[in-house]
Amino acid sequence: MAPTTVLATVPDRRVRFDHLARLTTPTGLYEHALGTQPRVEHGMCVDDVARALVVTSRALRQDGTREDDETLALTRVYLRFVRSAVRKGGLMHNRRSPDGAWLDTPSSGDHWGRALWAMGTAAARVPDAELADDARRGASAATCARSSYPRATAYAALGAVELLRATPDHAGALRLLQNARRRFARPVRDARWPWPESRLTYANPVLPEAMIAVGDALADDGLLADGIRLLDWLVAEQTVDDHLSVVPAGGRGRDDARPGFDQQPIEAAALAEAAATALRVTGDPGWSVVLERCAAWFEGANDTGVPVRDAATGGGFDGLERDGVNRNQGAESTLAWLACAQLVGTGPAVAP
């Protein structure tokens, strides 16, 4: 029998902030949703607001003449929230109640790294000079801290690279990158499992992405090459029959059965971020293929065959299950889809 030709429709990848705006208040961004409605009682966190600041900062027009008023307003809210979390020595709060009270002790966990990434991105990319200066001050303060957590260090390094775009001789950013280089320069002892941890857990691609970005910023060709090799391995580890099969919430070891569920949108988005960085640094068009697979994962080219995003509103579903999706549309999942849509190049331009 001759094969049947199926004409695929062009996916809608326009970046829509409808659902993001629904989760946002004048003071911040609700972390969780029940369906599409914010779960106010669960409060807010720097982790998600930082992700939002990255996305909206990249969405603003760099010439300053065609800014979307809503996007600029969202950026102001998110930057104010993240800036208010910074404390002495660059440490940061993370969790905040709906009435604005901080609920935790300042620390340098993953939220610190994501906040530095976000403020560095805003400093480098927001065309509004006042906002960019405020972001630069916040990022500068955060560079004084250090973290024992590898992903926190990786996100912070990405922020330091962005900060250097805005201020090329920034001493704090350079010191942080030197520290990150020492953290990530480790020999590979097992070619079959080169990952620096015994299991893949969460936001895994940020580790090789940071190696690539730091290696490029410091002209360390060895670290850059190690990052590319590790990212290549991670892509292969999460690819089945030309589609992504990302690490589930429970993680994945070398001998674990696959596919595993509940797969998290943050994994596909983190892989898109890393692929975009690798494409920018190397110019290798193969990374565009990875970007396309990341976007396609959200659109149904995944282990279940169903979309993990709402194209009409820009919402993202909270997880891919064996029999469908988690229908809740929280901030992390929504921002994962929005970031991925940006990076494939069909939304607002993301500067190289």
Sequence and secondary structure as in RCSB ss.txt:
>XXXX:A:sequence
MAPTTVLATVPDRRVRFDHLARLTTPTGLYEHALGTQPRVEHGMCVDDVARALVVTSRALRQDGTREDDETLALT
RVYLRFVRSAVRKGGLMHNRRSPDGAWLDTPSSGDHWGRALWAMGTAAARVPDAELADDARRGASAATCARSSYP
RATAYAALGAVELLRATPDHAGALRLLQNARRRFARPVRDARWPWPESRLTYANPVLPEAMIAVGDALADDGLLA
DGIRLLDWLVAEQTVDDHLSVVPAGGRGRDDARPGFDQQPIEAAALAEAAATALRVTGDPGWSVVLERCAAWFEG
ANDTGVPVRDAATGGGFDGLERDGVNRNQGAESTLAWLACAQLVGTGPAVAP
>XXXX:A:secstr
                 HHHHHHEETTEEBS EETTEE GGG EEHHHHHHHHHHHHHHS TTSSS  HHHHHHH
HHHHHHHHHTB GGG B  EE TTS B S  B SHHHHHHHHHHHHHHHH   HHHHHHHHHHHHHHTT   SSH
HHHHHHHHHHHHHHHHSTT HHHHHHHHHHHHHH      TT   SSSSB SSTTHHHHHHHHHHHHTT HHHHH
HHHHHHHHHHHHTEETTEE   BTT B TT  SS SSB HHHHHHHHHHHHHHHHHH  THHHHHHHHHHHHHHT
 SSS S SEETTTTEE SEEETTEEE    HHHHHHHHHHHHHTTSSS    
